[in-house]
Each structure stands twice: as C-alpha cells, then as structure tokens.
Amino acid sequence: IIPSLLSQEADIAVAPLTVTSAREEVVSFTTPFLQTGIGILLRKDTVSQEMSFFHFLSPFSKETWTGLLFAYLLTCFCLFLVARLSPCEWNEPKSEENHFTFLNSLWFGAGALALQAGVTPRPQALSVRVIAVVWWLFTLALLAAYIANFTALLSSGSEQLPIQTFEDLVKQRNLEFGTLEGSSTFYFFKNSKNPIHQMIYEYMEKRREHVLVKTYQEAVQRVMESNYAFIGESISQDLAAARHCNLIRAPEVIGARGFGIATTQASPWTKPLSIAVLKLRELGDLDYLRNKWWESSCLRQSRDRWRPLEAPALGGLFLALGIGLALGVIAAVAELSHSSRHAAGHAKKSCCSVFIEEICTRLRIKENTRPSQEPSGKANA
C-alpha cells in the first residue's frame, strides 16, 4: 500500500495502517480513527488448562478468602469476649461457669460455616445471641454466593488462560508464534530494547520461513488449523475472535498505537479527512460502528466470562457483620452495666467502681469458672 502512495498510483489508502514514525516520514496520516496495540491471537483448545487441585477455591479471590479468615477470627474473638462480659452467660448460683472458651468459640464459628445447627455451646445471653445470629446470616449469604459462583465456573468452563502475557508465550514450548512479514509489528519487536521482545524477535528471525505469514487471512487460518499463535494488531484480533468463537485474544496488549488514513505527502486531502474523522468521533459514530461490527455472541460471552468474587463485591456483607459484632459488644456492656448497678446497691458502692471491678475480674480470669458472688448473709450462715 505504501509503495502505491509513493509511486502516486493512489492518492488515499484506507486500510488497517498503523501510524509509525517511519511511515510518517514518507507519507501523511490523518488523525487516528481507531486505537489499537499488539496482542496475541490463540485458539482456545490449544491453550486449555486443566483444573488445578485447589480448583474449589476459585469462586473467591485471594483477598476474599483472606477477608473471610479475618472475619471468622474476629467473630470468634467477639463471641469469647462478649460471653465473658455478659453476666447472663455465666451459670449460677453455686459456681459461675462459662462454656464459651476461645476454642469453643472457634468451634461454634466453624460449625456455623458448615450450617451445623446443633453446635455447642449454645448461647444464652442476648448479646451472644446477636453475634451468633449475625454470623449465621453472614455464613448463609456467603455460602449462597460461593455455590452460585462455583456453579457458574463449572458451567462456563472459563478457566484462566495459561498464556496471559508475551513472557508466558516465550516460556511455553507447545505453540509456534509469528506475525506478518515486514509489518510494523515485526519492526516493533526488532527495535525494542525489552529483553522479552528481543527474544520474540530472535525466535521469529531464526524461523522466518515457518512462522512469518504473508496476509492477515493466512494468519487467522493458521491459528485455527495448527498450533500457532499470531502476534498482531489487537483490534484486528478482536474482530477475528468475534467472527470465530474458537479464537481468543490473550489479555496483555503492548505498543499502543492508532490506525490512520494514509495520503501522499502535501496532499490536500489530509486535513479535510482528519476533520471528518474528528467529527465522526465527536458525534459518536466511530463508537457506533465499532460496536456494530465487532459485536457478536463471542464477545458477549467474553465480557460475561466468569470471574472470582472480589472482596469489594462482598463489602456490604462484611459491613453488616461488623455492625452486628459492634451491637453484640454494646449489648454485653449494657448487660454488665445493668448487673453492676444491682450489685452496687447491695454492696453500697458506686456503680462505676463495681462495673470496673467486674470487667477486670472477668477479663483476668484464667479458668472458665469462678466463685459465685453469694450474698454475705448466706456466707455467714
């Protein structure tokens, strides 16, 4: 195409021509009408990945699992703390005993995760019941989200591609890879100083006759029929993936660039065409055309592709759990305050001093039993 412009056989070249500095020196380009980059076109069955041993962890992201572990430990600690603070959770009158040790609290929380209704110990105080109910609701919603996402994962078959980046492409040995011979993509890798890009160029240069293709159609056909990965313009690869559902483009895109209309140097058509491109962009016509011709059921499936649930998606659930834990702690403090007020009346002490003594006593106890606070009259008798 470029030689046709140089020999003045053509005045305008409308094609997927990337705007590069080398081409700009010999021809003129309009404002880019499409933005693109360099991507990797693959056939899905050549990069299928078997399910890993820990595939059952896939429905949630690592951050979500970390947040769940933190929520579990925090809830169990709050159960343990509230059970010690609340006087309603201690058995009386002979000896005050508390069944919510820290280990029992861990067991209670784990039982709720497994939806085991008969897990002991059973909460007696209102404050402990508040935390237990909130944790049960949290667990129920979390399990529902896990089951729904795991079902979607198994039905979609959208395992993560093993070839995500150009570095992954270089490291693998199952696929040949190449690009269009003499294209801007080829010279991009040739001139790049990036070590990975240099390895790609050296591979293509050594196997030039086997991996470089003449046309884009030949490249797509070779990807579909053999173990071959095509490196080229990402925008063209998206179009190929929209037309052929067994093709997919790897996520990484490098070398951002644009497609422009080429004209001869000093052509009177360059400026009017650039203005026309800008008007089409401002009116949204370019976006409309892009969505019209690139849209397909394959692209919809790609956009709706399964993804693990991230922590922000469950943020409301964790927030509700935090509010429930706070309410449980407040209720326990209120129960202890109410009990301290009655004890202060019998002991003829201030309510605050008795309240502080009770907190210190309950938090200082190493065992799970302590002598009951019997009235002095009973003790004398």
C-alpha positions as CSV (number, residue, x, y, z in Angstrom):
1,I,0.0,0.0,0.0
2,I,2.7,2.5,1.0
3,P,4.7,1.9,-2.3
4,S,1.4,2.7,-4.2
5,L,1.3,6.1,-2.5
6,L,5.0,6.7,-3.1
7,S,4.6,6.0,-6.8
8,Q,1.5,8.1,-6.9
9,E,-0.6,5.2,-8.2
10,A,-3.0,6.0,-5.3
11,D,-3.9,9.2,-3.5
12,I,-5.5,7.8,-0.4
13,A,-5.0,4.4,1.4
14,V,-7.9,3.3,3.6
15,A,-6.7,0.2,5.4
16,P,-5.6,-1.0,8.9
17,L,-2.4,1.0,8.6
18,T,-0.7,1.8,11.9
19,V,0.7,5.3,12.3
20,T,4.5,4.9,12.8
21,S,7.4,7.4,12.6
22,A,9.0,5.5,9.7
23,R,5.8,5.8,7.6
24,E,5.2,9.4,8.7
25,E,8.5,10.3,7.0
26,V,7.3,9.2,3.6
27,V,3.5,9.6,3.7
28,S,1.0,11.7,5.6
29,F,-1.6,10.3,8.0
30,T,-4.9,11.6,9.2
31,T,-6.0,11.7,12.9
32,P,-6.2,8.0,14.0
33,F,-9.7,6.7,13.7
34,L,-9.1,3.6,15.8
35,Q,-6.8,2.9,18.8
36,T,-5.0,-0.5,18.9
37,G,-2.0,-2.3,20.2
38,I,-0.1,-5.6,19.8
39,G,-1.8,-8.7,21.1
40,I,-1.7,-12.5,20.8
41,L,-4.4,-14.4,19.0
42,L,-4.8,-18.0,20.1
43,R,-7.1,-21.0,19.5
44,K,-9.0,-21.9,22.7
45,D,-8.4,-25.6,22.6
46,T,-4.6,-25.2,22.2
47,V,-4.4,-23.3,25.5
48,S,-7.0,-25.1,27.6
49,Q,-5.9,-25.5,31.1
50,E,-6.8,-28.4,33.3
51,M,-8.5,-27.8,36.7
52,S,-6.0,-27.4,39.5
53,F,-6.0,-29.5,42.7
54,F,-7.3,-26.4,44.6
55,H,-9.9,-25.5,42.0
56,F,-12.6,-25.4,44.7
57,L,-11.0,-22.2,46.0
58,S,-11.5,-20.4,42.6
59,P,-15.0,-18.9,43.3
60,F,-13.4,-16.3,45.6
61,S,-10.3,-14.2,45.1
62,K,-7.4,-14.4,47.4
63,E,-8.4,-11.1,49.0
64,T,-11.9,-12.5,49.7
65,W,-10.6,-15.7,51.3
66,T,-8.2,-13.5,53.4
67,G,-11.2,-11.3,54.5
68,L,-13.2,-14.4,55.3
69,L,-10.5,-15.8,57.6
70,F,-10.1,-12.4,59.3
71,A,-13.9,-12.2,59.8
72,Y,-14.0,-15.7,61.2
73,L,-11.3,-15.0,63.8
74,L,-12.8,-11.6,64.7
75,T,-16.2,-13.1,65.2
76,C,-14.9,-15.9,67.4
77,F,-12.9,-13.4,69.5
78,C,-16.0,-11.3,69.9
79,L,-18.0,-14.3,70.9
80,F,-15.4,-15.2,73.5
81,L,-15.2,-11.6,74.8
82,V,-18.9,-11.0,74.9
83,A,-19.5,-14.3,76.7
84,R,-17.1,-13.3,79.4
85,L,-18.5,-9.8,79.8
86,S,-22.2,-10.7,79.9
87,P,-23.4,-11.9,83.3
88,C,-26.2,-13.8,81.6
89,E,-23.7,-16.2,80.1
90,W,-22.4,-17.5,83.4
91,N,-24.2,-20.3,85.2
92,E,-25.2,-19.6,88.8
93,P,-25.7,-19.9,91.7
94,K,-23.2,-22.4,93.0
95,S,-20.3,-21.5,90.8
96,E,-20.2,-19.3,87.8
97,E,-19.1,-21.2,84.7
98,N,-18.7,-20.0,81.1
99,H,-18.7,-22.5,78.3
100,F,-17.6,-20.1,75.6
101,T,-13.8,-20.6,75.8
102,F,-11.8,-19.3,72.9
103,L,-11.5,-22.9,71.5
104,N,-15.3,-23.4,71.9
105,S,-15.9,-20.1,70.2
106,L,-13.7,-21.2,67.2
107,W,-15.7,-24.5,67.1
108,F,-19.0,-22.6,67.2
109,G,-17.9,-20.3,64.3
110,A,-16.7,-23.3,62.3
111,G,-20.0,-25.1,62.9
112,A,-21.9,-22.2,61.6
113,L,-19.8,-22.2,58.4
114,A,-20.8,-25.8,57.9
115,L,-24.5,-25.0,58.7
116,Q,-24.5,-27.3,61.7
117,A,-27.5,-26.2,63.9
118,G,-26.7,-28.3,66.9
119,V,-23.2,-27.0,67.6
120,T,-22.5,-26.5,71.3
121,P,-22.1,-24.4,73.4
122,R,-25.5,-22.8,72.9
123,P,-25.6,-19.0,73.6
124,Q,-27.8,-17.9,76.5
125,A,-27.2,-14.1,76.7
126,L,-28.9,-11.7,74.3
127,S,-25.5,-10.2,73.3
128,V,-24.1,-13.6,72.4
129,R,-27.2,-14.5,70.5
130,V,-27.0,-11.3,68.5
131,I,-23.4,-12.1,67.4
132,A,-24.5,-15.8,66.7
133,V,-27.4,-14.7,64.5
134,V,-25.4,-12.2,62.6
135,W,-22.7,-14.8,62.0
136,W,-25.2,-17.4,60.8
137,L,-26.8,-14.9,58.4
138,F,-23.3,-13.9,57.1
139,T,-22.4,-17.5,56.6
140,L,-25.7,-18.3,54.8
141,A,-25.2,-15.4,52.4
142,L,-21.6,-16.3,51.8
143,L,-22.3,-20.0,51.1
144,A,-25.0,-18.9,48.7
145,A,-22.5,-16.7,46.8
146,Y,-19.9,-19.4,46.8
147,I,-22.3,-22.1,45.5
148,A,-23.7,-19.7,42.8
149,N,-20.2,-18.7,41.6
150,F,-18.8,-22.2,41.7
151,T,-21.8,-23.4,39.6
152,A,-21.2,-20.6,37.1
153,L,-17.5,-21.6,37.0
154,L,-18.2,-25.3,36.2
155,S,-20.9,-24.5,33.6
156,S,-18.9,-21.8,31.8
157,G,-15.6,-23.7,31.6
158,S,-13.8,-20.4,31.6
159,E,-10.6,-21.4,33.2
160,Q,-7.9,-18.8,33.1
161,L,-5.7,-18.9,30.1
162,P,-2.2,-20.2,30.8
163,I,-0.8,-17.7,28.2
164,Q,-1.6,-14.3,29.6
165,T,1.4,-12.3,28.6
166,F,4.2,-12.2,26.0
167,E,6.5,-13.6,28.6
168,D,4.2,-16.6,29.0
169,L,4.3,-17.1,25.2
170,V,8.1,-17.1,25.2
171,K,8.4,-19.6,28.0
172,Q,6.0,-22.2,26.6
173,R,7.1,-24.8,24.0
174,N,3.9,-26.1,22.6
175,L,3.0,-23.3,20.2
176,E,4.8,-21.6,17.3
177,F,4.3,-17.9,17.1
178,G,4.9,-15.2,14.4
179,T,3.5,-12.1,12.8
180,L,3.0,-10.5,9.3
181,E,6.3,-10.4,7.4
182,G,7.6,-6.8,7.0
183,S,4.8,-5.4,9.2
184,S,5.1,-2.6,11.8
185,T,4.6,-5.3,14.5
186,F,7.7,-7.1,13.2
187,Y,9.8,-4.0,13.3
188,F,8.4,-3.1,16.7
189,F,10.0,-6.2,18.2
190,K,13.1,-5.7,16.1
191,N,13.7,-2.2,17.5
192,S,12.5,-2.8,21.1
193,K,15.1,-2.9,23.9
194,N,12.9,-5.1,26.1
195,P,14.5,-8.5,26.7
196,I,11.2,-10.4,26.2
197,H,10.6,-8.5,23.0
198,Q,14.1,-9.3,21.8
199,M,13.6,-13.0,22.5
200,I,10.4,-12.9,20.4
201,Y,12.2,-11.1,17.5
202,E,15.1,-13.6,17.6
203,Y,12.7,-16.5,17.5
204,M,10.8,-15.1,14.5
205,E,14.0,-14.2,12.7
206,K,15.5,-17.7,13.1
207,R,12.3,-19.4,12.0
208,R,11.3,-16.7,9.4
209,E,10.2,-19.2,6.8
210,H,8.0,-21.1,9.2
211,V,6.4,-18.5,11.4
212,L,6.0,-15.3,9.3
213,V,2.9,-15.1,7.2
214,K,2.1,-13.0,4.1
215,T,-1.5,-11.9,4.9
216,Y,-3.8,-11.5,7.8
217,Q,-6.3,-14.1,6.5
218,E,-3.4,-16.6,6.3
219,A,-2.5,-15.9,9.9
220,V,-6.1,-16.4,11.2
221,Q,-6.4,-19.6,9.2
222,R,-3.2,-20.9,10.5
223,V,-4.2,-20.2,14.1
224,M,-7.4,-22.1,13.6
225,E,-5.8,-25.1,11.9
226,S,-2.5,-25.6,13.7
227,N,-0.6,-25.0,17.0
228,Y,0.2,-21.4,16.1
229,A,-0.2,-18.1,17.9
230,F,-0.4,-14.9,15.9
231,I,1.1,-11.6,17.1
232,G,-0.6,-8.6,15.5
233,E,-2.9,-5.7,15.9
234,S,-5.2,-6.3,18.9
235,I,-8.2,-4.6,17.2
236,S,-8.0,-6.9,14.2
237,Q,-7.6,-9.9,16.6
238,D,-10.8,-8.8,18.4
239,L,-12.6,-8.8,15.1
240,A,-11.3,-12.3,14.3
241,A,-12.4,-13.5,17.7
242,A,-15.9,-12.0,17.1
243,R,-16.2,-14.0,13.9
244,H,-14.6,-17.2,15.1
245,C,-15.7,-18.3,18.5
246,N,-12.9,-20.8,18.9
247,L,-10.4,-18.0,18.9
248,I,-9.4,-15.8,21.8
249,R,-7.0,-12.9,22.4
250,A,-4.6,-13.0,25.3
251,P,-5.2,-10.2,27.9
252,E,-1.9,-8.4,27.5
253,V,-1.7,-5.6,24.9
254,I,1.5,-3.7,24.3
255,G,2.7,-0.9,22.0
256,A,-0.4,1.4,21.9
257,R,-0.8,2.9,18.5
258,G,-3.6,4.1,16.1
259,F,-5.0,3.3,12.7
260,G,-4.9,6.3,10.3
261,I,-5.8,7.0,6.7
262,A,-2.6,7.4,4.6
263,T,-2.2,10.1,1.9
264,T,0.6,11.3,-0.2
265,Q,2.8,14.0,1.3
266,A,1.4,17.5,1.0
267,S,-1.9,16.1,-0.1
268,P,-4.8,18.5,0.0
269,W,-7.0,15.6,1.3
270,T,-5.1,15.1,4.6
271,K,-6.7,18.0,6.6
272,P,-10.3,17.5,5.4
273,L,-10.1,13.8,6.2
274,S,-8.7,14.5,9.7
275,I,-11.5,16.9,10.3
276,A,-14.1,14.4,9.1
277,V,-12.6,11.7,11.5
278,L,-12.8,14.1,14.4
279,K,-16.4,15.0,13.7
280,L,-17.3,11.3,13.5
281,R,-15.6,10.7,16.8
282,E,-17.4,13.7,18.5
283,L,-20.8,12.5,17.2
284,G,-20.1,9.0,18.5
285,D,-20.4,7.5,15.0
286,L,-17.0,5.7,15.3
287,D,-18.0,4.1,18.6
288,Y,-21.3,3.0,17.0
289,L,-19.5,1.5,14.0
290,R,-17.1,-0.3,16.3
291,N,-19.9,-1.8,18.4
292,K,-21.8,-2.8,15.3
293,W,-19.1,-4.6,13.5
294,W,-17.1,-6.0,16.5
295,E,-20.2,-7.1,18.5
296,S,-21.0,-10.8,18.5
297,S,-22.1,-13.6,20.7
298,C,-18.5,-14.5,21.2
299,L,-17.7,-11.0,22.6
300,R,-20.7,-11.1,24.8
301,Q,-19.5,-14.4,26.3
302,S,-16.0,-12.9,26.7
303,R,-17.4,-9.9,28.6
304,D,-19.7,-12.1,30.7
305,R,-16.9,-14.5,31.3
306,W,-16.7,-15.9,34.8
307,R,-14.6,-14.1,37.3
308,P,-13.8,-14.8,41.0
309,L,-15.8,-12.8,43.5
310,E,-13.6,-9.9,44.7
311,A,-13.7,-8.5,48.3
312,P,-15.4,-5.2,47.2
313,A,-18.4,-7.2,45.8
314,L,-19.0,-8.6,49.3
315,G,-18.2,-5.4,51.0
316,G,-21.8,-4.9,52.2
317,L,-21.9,-8.4,53.7
318,F,-18.7,-7.7,55.7
319,L,-20.0,-4.3,56.8
320,A,-23.3,-5.9,58.1
321,L,-21.2,-8.5,60.0
322,G,-19.1,-5.6,61.6
323,I,-22.2,-3.8,62.6
324,G,-23.6,-6.9,64.2
325,L,-20.4,-7.6,66.1
326,A,-20.5,-4.0,67.4
327,L,-24.1,-4.3,68.5
328,G,-23.3,-7.6,70.3
329,V,-20.4,-5.9,72.2
330,I,-22.6,-2.9,73.1
331,A,-25.4,-5.3,74.4
332,A,-22.8,-7.2,76.5
333,V,-21.6,-3.9,78.1
334,A,-25.2,-2.9,78.7
335,E,-26.0,-6.3,80.4
336,L,-22.9,-6.0,82.6
337,S,-23.7,-2.4,83.4
338,H,-27.3,-3.4,84.5
339,S,-25.9,-6.2,86.7
340,S,-23.3,-3.9,88.2
341,R,-26.0,-1.4,89.2
342,H,-27.9,-4.1,91.2
343,A,-24.6,-5.3,92.8
344,A,-23.6,-1.8,93.7
345,G,-26.9,-1.4,95.6
346,H,-26.3,-4.5,97.7
347,A,-22.6,-3.7,98.3
348,K,-23.3,0.0,98.9
349,K,-20.6,1.0,96.3
350,S,-20.7,3.3,93.4
351,C,-21.9,1.8,90.1
352,C,-18.8,2.8,88.2
353,S,-16.4,1.1,90.7
354,V,-18.4,-2.1,90.7
355,F,-18.6,-2.0,86.8
356,I,-14.8,-1.6,86.5
357,E,-14.2,-4.3,89.1
358,E,-16.5,-6.7,87.2
359,I,-14.7,-6.0,83.9
360,C,-11.3,-6.5,85.4
361,T,-12.4,-9.7,87.2
362,R,-13.9,-11.3,84.1
363,L,-11.0,-10.4,81.8
364,R,-8.5,-11.5,84.4
365,I,-10.0,-15.0,85.0
366,K,-7.7,-17.7,83.6
367,E,-10.1,-20.5,84.2
368,N,-13.7,-20.8,82.9
369,T,-15.2,-20.9,86.4
370,R,-15.0,-18.6,89.3
371,P,-16.6,-18.5,92.8
372,S,-20.1,-17.1,92.6
373,Q,-20.8,-13.8,94.3
374,E,-23.1,-15.0,97.1
375,P,-24.8,-12.6,99.5
376,S,-22.9,-12.0,102.7
377,G,-25.8,-13.3,104.8
378,K,-25.6,-16.7,103.1
379,A,-21.9,-16.8,103.6
380,N,-22.2,-16.1,107.3
381,A,-24.9,-18.7,107.7
